[in-house]
């Protein structure tokens, strides 16, 4: 299927690793020009596609996503160089485990990192998106609808991002701009691998995690999330807006009482 993304200009925040890196790779495969904004230095970026393609099709901007002045400068640089912005993928963020016992200042910092940064980026890129009749894809989290425990800042941010997805979809519909949110559940990223490695028995923890996911008893891959992002960003999804799209193997919506005990499904 041709997604008609050739030469489209795509901004991906947090595109250096994990889900973001896979999103970048998928857009590159479709012939898009990708602009990564990431706090990591470019030397830490490990592309999953060929270096030749990356050199031609990826621009890298090292920046803190909460640095408003730098974000404004980057948007100006992108528009000056490429003359357009077609898609924004708000992927940058971190489950920082800022909970109820943390200081209010830490809660505000979490909101700035995981929520306010998306508003800032759209604010400065909006005119270019209007000109291109572009689209926005937000990357959410299961904790926005399920709760997780111990992560008030991140959960609040992602819940608000769901609301902004629909608010922006309504505000921007008159410009032909679509806004959707792709919501993963359990995806093994470098941050997740680090967390698993610190458990008493990482292998058992991984097995227990797999058992919570109904479809195929495995975690979602970063590539599966990326496939949804690229599809919904394309004009093959041209009348889809304001949607929360779950890519999670049934983790969020299927009843645990039925999905965790699979003995009744066994056949002789």
Backbone torsions as a table, in degrees:
resi	resn	phi	psi	omega
1	UNK	NA	126.5	177.3
2	UNK	-83.6	117.8	-178.6
3	UNK	-86.9	-2.0	175.7
4	UNK	57.2	43.8	179.9
5	UNK	-106.1	5.9	-179.6
6	UNK	-57.6	128.0	176.5
7	UNK	67.2	6.2	172.5
8	UNK	-68.5	145.7	-178.4
9	UNK	-100.2	116.7	-172.8
10	UNK	-116.8	129.9	171.3
11	UNK	-101.0	127.4	175.9
12	UNK	-123.9	114.4	175.8
13	UNK	-84.3	147.1	-177.3
14	UNK	61.8	40.1	-173.9
15	UNK	-90.7	8.4	-173.3
16	UNK	-83.6	-24.9	-177.6
17	UNK	-153.4	172.2	175.4
18	UNK	60.5	-139.0	-178.7
19	UNK	-58.6	-41.9	-178.8
20	UNK	-59.6	-41.9	179.4
21	UNK	-63.2	-40.9	178.0
22	UNK	-66.8	-36.3	176.2
23	UNK	-62.0	-45.4	177.7
24	UNK	-57.3	-47.8	-177.4
25	UNK	-60.2	-42.6	-179.0
26	UNK	-65.3	-40.6	178.2
27	UNK	-65.8	-39.5	177.7
28	UNK	-61.5	-42.8	178.4
29	UNK	-60.0	-29.9	179.9
30	UNK	-86.3	1.8	175.9
31	UNK	88.5	12.8	-179.4
32	UNK	-81.3	161.4	171.4
33	UNK	-98.4	117.4	-173.5
34	UNK	-108.5	133.4	176.6
35	UNK	-113.1	108.9	-180.0
36	UNK	-88.1	134.3	169.0
37	UNK	-118.2	117.4	-174.4
38	UNK	-150.6	148.2	179.8
39	UNK	-73.4	-22.8	178.8
40	UNK	-72.9	150.8	175.6
41	UNK	-70.3	157.5	-177.0
42	UNK	-62.8	-28.7	179.7
43	UNK	-65.3	-19.8	179.0
44	UNK	-89.3	-5.5	-179.4
45	UNK	-77.9	122.5	-179.8
46	UNK	-113.5	94.3	-176.1
47	UNK	-66.0	149.9	177.2
48	UNK	-98.0	4.4	177.1
49	UNK	-123.5	177.5	-171.9
50	UNK	-63.6	147.3	-178.1
51	UNK	-64.1	-30.9	178.9
52	UNK	-64.2	-44.9	178.6
53	UNK	-64.8	-42.5	-179.9
54	UNK	-61.4	-42.5	-178.3
55	UNK	-61.2	-39.3	-176.4
56	UNK	-83.5	-33.0	-166.9
57	UNK	-112.2	2.7	-178.6
58	UNK	-128.8	128.0	168.7
59	UNK	-105.1	139.4	-175.1
60	UNK	-118.9	126.4	178.3
61	UNK	-121.7	113.6	178.9
62	UNK	-84.8	118.6	-177.3
63	UNK	-164.6	152.5	168.1
64	UNK	-79.0	128.9	-175.3
65	UNK	-65.7	-17.9	178.8
66	UNK	-90.6	0.1	179.2
67	UNK	-85.4	92.7	-171.8
68	UNK	-59.6	-43.7	-178.9
69	UNK	-62.3	-42.7	-179.7
70	UNK	-66.8	-39.1	178.1
71	UNK	-62.7	-42.6	177.6
72	UNK	-59.9	-42.3	178.5
73	UNK	-63.5	-42.0	-178.1
74	UNK	-64.7	-44.0	178.6
75	UNK	-59.7	-42.7	178.1
76	UNK	-61.6	-41.9	179.1
77	UNK	-63.8	-42.5	-179.4
78	UNK	-64.0	-45.6	-179.1
79	UNK	-66.2	-39.1	177.8
80	UNK	-62.6	-42.2	-176.7
81	UNK	-76.3	-46.3	-170.7
82	UNK	-105.5	-10.5	176.8
83	UNK	69.8	6.8	-177.6
84	UNK	-167.0	162.3	167.1
85	UNK	-136.9	124.9	-176.1
86	UNK	-103.4	-34.9	-175.4
87	UNK	-142.4	138.9	168.6
88	UNK	-116.1	127.6	173.7
89	UNK	-112.2	108.4	179.6
90	UNK	-85.4	86.9	-175.5
91	UNK	-104.8	-27.6	-174.5
92	UNK	-61.6	139.9	178.4
93	UNK	163.2	167.7	-176.7
94	UNK	-152.5	133.1	172.2
95	UNK	-76.6	93.5	-170.4
96	UNK	-89.7	3.2	176.7
97	UNK	56.0	35.1	173.9
98	UNK	-81.1	108.1	-174.7
99	UNK	-107.5	-169.8	-173.7
100	UNK	-60.6	-33.9	-177.3
101	UNK	-79.7	-8.5	177.8
102	UNK	-75.4	160.7	-179.0
103	UNK	-67.9	148.2	176.8
104	UNK	-52.7	-35.3	179.8
105	UNK	-62.8	-36.3	178.5
106	UNK	-69.7	-35.6	175.6
107	UNK	-62.8	-44.9	178.2
108	UNK	-61.7	-41.2	178.6
109	UNK	-60.7	-40.2	178.8
110	UNK	-63.2	-42.6	177.3
111	UNK	-63.4	-40.8	178.2
112	UNK	-60.8	-44.8	-176.6
113	UNK	-68.4	-44.6	-168.8
114	UNK	-99.7	-13.1	-177.0
115	UNK	-129.3	-57.9	-175.2
116	UNK	-59.1	-34.2	-179.9
117	UNK	-59.1	-33.9	179.2
118	UNK	-68.9	-37.1	177.2
119	UNK	-65.0	-44.1	-179.0
120	UNK	-59.8	-46.9	-178.3
121	UNK	-62.0	-46.6	179.1
122	UNK	-63.5	-40.4	-178.7
123	UNK	-54.2	-45.7	-176.1
124	UNK	-83.4	-20.1	-179.3
125	UNK	-98.4	-3.5	-169.3
126	UNK	-60.5	-44.9	-178.1
127	UNK	-60.1	-41.0	179.1
128	UNK	-66.9	-38.0	177.6
129	UNK	-65.7	-39.4	178.1
130	UNK	-63.0	-42.8	-179.8
131	UNK	-60.9	-35.6	-176.2
132	UNK	-94.5	-3.8	-170.7
133	UNK	51.0	51.3	-172.8
134	UNK	-81.5	-159.9	179.2
135	UNK	-149.3	165.1	-178.8
136	UNK	-126.2	134.1	172.9
137	UNK	-122.8	114.5	175.5
138	UNK	-90.9	145.8	175.1
139	UNK	-105.6	114.5	-176.3
140	UNK	-97.7	-155.4	179.7
141	UNK	-154.8	149.7	178.6
142	UNK	-58.2	-30.6	-175.6
143	UNK	-67.4	-10.3	176.4
144	UNK	-71.7	-20.8	-178.3
145	UNK	-123.3	-15.7	-177.4
146	UNK	-109.2	-20.5	-165.7
147	UNK	73.7	155.7	-179.4
148	UNK	-138.5	-32.4	-177.8
149	UNK	94.7	129.5	174.5
150	UNK	75.0	15.1	-176.9
151	UNK	-144.1	57.3	-175.8
152	UNK	-56.3	-44.5	-176.7
153	UNK	-63.5	-49.2	-177.9
154	UNK	-67.1	-44.2	-179.8
155	UNK	-62.6	-43.6	178.5
156	UNK	-62.7	-41.5	-180.0
157	UNK	-62.6	-46.3	-177.1
158	UNK	-72.7	-33.2	173.4
159	UNK	-63.7	-42.4	177.1
160	UNK	-65.7	-33.5	178.6
161	UNK	-65.6	-36.2	173.7
162	UNK	-59.9	-44.2	-180.0
163	UNK	-65.6	-41.5	178.9
164	UNK	-65.2	-33.6	177.4
165	UNK	-55.4	-45.3	-178.5
166	UNK	-78.3	-35.8	176.2
167	UNK	-62.6	-47.1	-179.8
168	UNK	-68.1	-36.7	178.6
169	UNK	-59.2	-38.5	178.7
170	UNK	-72.9	-47.6	-179.4
171	UNK	-58.4	-37.8	-169.0
172	UNK	-101.0	-2.3	-179.2
173	UNK	-58.8	-35.3	-178.1
174	UNK	-67.0	-16.0	176.3
175	UNK	-98.1	1.8	-177.8
176	UNK	77.6	15.7	-179.2
177	UNK	-93.6	127.1	177.9
178	UNK	-96.7	146.3	179.5
179	UNK	-136.5	123.0	179.1
180	UNK	-137.0	163.6	179.8
181	UNK	-127.8	124.3	176.2
182	UNK	-97.0	124.6	-172.8
183	UNK	-117.0	106.9	173.0
184	UNK	-84.5	167.7	173.1
185	UNK	-116.4	-87.0	-177.0
186	UNK	-106.2	104.4	-179.6
187	UNK	-126.3	128.7	-178.1
188	UNK	-82.0	99.9	175.6
189	UNK	-105.1	171.7	176.0
190	UNK	-55.0	-38.3	178.4
191	UNK	-65.3	-39.3	179.3
192	UNK	-69.1	-41.1	177.1
193	UNK	-59.1	-40.5	178.7
194	UNK	-62.8	-42.0	178.8
195	UNK	-64.9	-44.8	179.6
196	UNK	-61.5	-37.1	-177.8
197	UNK	-65.1	-20.2	-177.5
198	UNK	-94.2	-2.4	177.0
199	UNK	-77.6	158.4	-178.9
200	UNK	-57.7	-35.1	-180.0
201	UNK	-138.0	88.7	-175.3
202	UNK	-57.7	-37.5	-179.0
203	UNK	-65.5	-45.3	178.6
204	UNK	-65.1	-40.3	179.1
205	UNK	-60.9	-40.1	178.8
206	UNK	-66.2	-41.0	179.2
207	UNK	-64.7	-42.2	179.1
208	UNK	-64.4	-38.3	177.1
209	UNK	-61.6	-47.5	179.8
210	UNK	-56.8	-37.6	-177.0
211	UNK	-68.6	-16.2	179.1
212	UNK	-83.3	-5.2	-173.9
213	UNK	-107.9	113.3	-172.5
214	UNK	-59.5	-45.2	-173.1
215	UNK	-81.7	107.8	175.4
216	UNK	70.1	5.1	176.7
217	UNK	50.8	52.6	179.2
218	UNK	-151.7	159.5	176.2
219	UNK	-74.5	156.0	174.8
220	UNK	-71.1	140.9	177.3
221	UNK	-85.4	156.4	176.7
222	UNK	-62.4	-32.4	179.9
223	UNK	-67.5	-34.1	178.5
224	UNK	-67.2	-37.9	175.3
225	UNK	-65.8	-44.7	-179.4
226	UNK	-60.7	-39.0	179.4
227	UNK	-59.5	-42.6	178.8
228	UNK	-65.6	-42.5	-179.4
229	UNK	-59.6	-47.8	-176.6
230	UNK	-66.9	-39.2	178.7
231	UNK	-63.8	-48.2	-175.8
232	UNK	-70.9	-19.8	175.4
233	UNK	-80.0	-15.7	-175.2
234	UNK	-90.3	166.7	179.1
235	UNK	-78.3	1.0	168.5
236	UNK	-72.2	-11.6	176.3
237	UNK	-119.3	42.9	-164.7
238	UNK	-71.4	-14.8	179.9
239	UNK	-120.8	29.9	178.7
240	UNK	-112.1	116.9	178.6
241	UNK	-152.5	152.4	179.7
242	UNK	72.4	20.2	-173.6
243	UNK	-102.3	145.3	170.2
244	UNK	-102.5	110.9	-171.0
245	UNK	-108.5	112.2	-175.2
246	UNK	-90.2	124.9	174.8
247	UNK	-118.3	88.1	-166.4
248	UNK	-149.6	11.0	179.7
249	UNK	62.3	24.7	178.9
250	UNK	84.4	10.0	-174.1
251	UNK	-59.8	-44.6	-170.9
252	UNK	-78.5	-43.7	-165.0
253	UNK	-101.2	-8.7	-178.1
254	UNK	-96.7	138.6	-172.7
255	UNK	-62.8	122.4	-179.6
256	UNK	-60.1	-33.4	-179.4
257	UNK	-61.5	-27.0	179.4
258	UNK	-94.8	-33.4	-170.6
259	UNK	-87.2	-27.6	-177.3
260	UNK	-81.9	-28.1	177.0
261	UNK	-101.0	103.5	-173.7
262	UNK	-103.6	8.8	-175.9
263	UNK	-60.3	-32.0	-177.6
264	UNK	-71.1	-11.1	-179.9
265	UNK	-92.1	-10.6	-175.7
266	UNK	-73.1	142.8	177.4
267	UNK	-120.0	154.6	-178.1
268	UNK	-77.3	NA	NA
